[in-house]
Amino acid sequence: MTTVKCFHCLSRSTVHACLLCVVIFWGKRQLASAVNALQQRQSDALATQGFFCRAGYDSHECERRITELKAVLIQYRAGAPKNWRWVIVRSEDWQPLAQSLHLDRESPAFSAITERETFLEDALFFAHPGRTDELVRHFHTPFDQLLSVAVGHELGHAICHGGSEAIANRAAEQLRVGKYPDCAGNMKSLTPIEELYLHSQSPRFRHF
């Protein structure tokens, strides 16, 4: 009887407050569950990818760049092929590397298709005087979008097993809207930016 009496003594505002507490508690649990599920899907999506920094980075610098790279890769839901490696290279080491491989020095990213590796210049992650302005002018892309554009393009090469620069560009566009790229579809006419990308290169390497 005492319990019933106490229940009937509750004011309407108190009951509403209790119901609100229940709703808030339930909402927080649902939100936490959704966040955990999203984090698990993101972790699964990157589970087969390898992330590395070449010599010259301290652990904090390397981890910060890898975190940024993972955040960009998550946006491309189709994902990279399994067991793909992503290697970040200091800008001061980039030019000698590109030169040794006979690649375009303007490019801040390239993929070694047979080795299943993509190399990314540090200037895509962190503004470097001179080099950053050069990339923005060359690719007509704001600095804060350079990494995403470069990653999308290299994913196009990776998923399409090389392919032309124009095919990689089209694949990147499809990836951005959540579609799996059609690597064999009919190509539209090349735009000026695609023509810029379309260099004669060793088929082993494809670049942004």
FENURLIN-V410142 format. One record per residue. PSI is psi in whole degrees, -180 to 180 (none if undefined). D_LAST is the distance of its C-alpha to the last C-alpha in Angstrom with 1 decimal. Layout:
PSI;D_LAST + PSI;D_LAST
This chain:
-39;77.1 + -42;75.7 + -43;72.1 + -44;72.8 + -47;74.5 + -40;71.6 + -42;69.2 + -20;71.4 + -13;71.6 + 133;67.8 + 164;67.2 + -40;65.0 + -36;62.5 + -42;62.5 + -45;61.7 + -40;58.9 + -40;57.5 + -44;57.7 + -40;56.0 + -40;53.2 + -42;52.8 + -44;52.5 + -45;49.9 + -45;47.8 + -45;48.2 + -42;47.1 + -42;44.2 + -39;43.0 + -42;43.3 + -43;41.3 + -45;38.5 + -40;38.5 + -41;38.3 + -42;35.4 + -44;33.5 + -40;34.3 + -42;33.2 + -44;29.8 + -37;29.3 + -42;30.3 + -41;27.9 + -42;25.0 + -42;26.3 + -39;26.6 + -30;23.1 + 3;21.7 + -32;24.6 + 3;22.9 + 144;19.7 + 140;19.9 + 130;18.8 + 154;19.2 + 135;19.0 + 170;19.4 + 145;22.6 + -16;23.4 + 144;23.1 + 170;26.3 + -37;26.7 + -46;26.7 + -44;23.4 + -48;21.7 + -39;23.3 + -42;22.4 + -39;18.6 + -40;18.9 + -42;20.9 + -41;18.4 + -43;15.7 + -40;18.3 + -36;19.2 + -44;15.7 + -35;15.8 + -30;19.3 + -25;18.3 + 91;16.6 + -26;20.0 + -29;19.2 + 166;17.7 + 158;15.9 + 154;17.9 + 150;20.7 + 39;20.7 + 144;17.0 + 137;16.4 + 122;14.2 + 125;14.6 + 133;14.4 + 135;14.8 + 145;16.8 + -35;15.4 + -19;18.4 + -8;17.5 + -47;13.8 + -47;14.6 + -37;17.2 + -49;15.1 + -40;12.4 + -41;15.4 + -26;17.3 + 2;14.7 + 44;14.4 + 162;10.7 + 123;9.5 + -20;10.9 + -27;9.1 + 130;5.7 + 8;6.7 + 145;5.3 + 159;6.0 + 137;8.6 + 100;12.1 + -49;13.3 + -31;17.0 + -8;17.2 + 51;15.7 + 144;13.6 + 133;10.4 + 134;10.2 + 132;9.5 + 146;10.8 + -26;14.0 + -16;13.3 + -21;11.5 + -36;14.9 + 131;17.4 + 126;17.9 + 126;18.3 + 134;20.4 + -61;18.9 + -41;15.3 + -48;14.9 + -38;16.4 + -45;14.2 + -42;11.0 + -43;13.0 + -43;14.3 + -41;11.3 + 1;9.4 + 44;12.9 + 132;12.4 + 150;15.1 + -41;14.6 + -5;16.0 + -7;13.3 + -46;10.2 + -45;10.4 + -43;11.2 + -43;8.5 + -44;5.8 + -44;8.4 + -42;9.2 + -45;6.2 + -33;6.6 + -37;10.2 + -44;10.2 + -44;9.4 + -47;12.0 + -35;14.5 + 12;14.4 + 47;14.7 + -103;11.9 + 168;12.4 + 170;11.0 + -37;7.9 + -40;10.6 + -42;12.0 + -39;9.0 + -45;9.1 + -41;12.8 + -40;12.9 + -40;11.2 + -40;13.9 + -38;16.5 + -37;15.7 + -26;16.1 + 16;19.6 + 10;20.6 + 149;20.5 + 132;19.6 + 142;17.2 + 100;19.0 + -15;17.0 + 3;19.9 + 168;20.9 + 135;21.5 + 139;18.6 + 172;19.2 + 145;19.0 + 137;15.6 + 167;15.2 + -39;14.5 + -34;11.0 + -37;10.4 + -35;12.2 + -39;10.2 + -27;7.1 + 76;10.0 + 157;10.7 + 118;13.2 + 158;12.0 + 133;14.1 + -13;14.0 + -31;14.0 + 137;10.4 + 142;7.2 + 164;3.8 + none;0.0
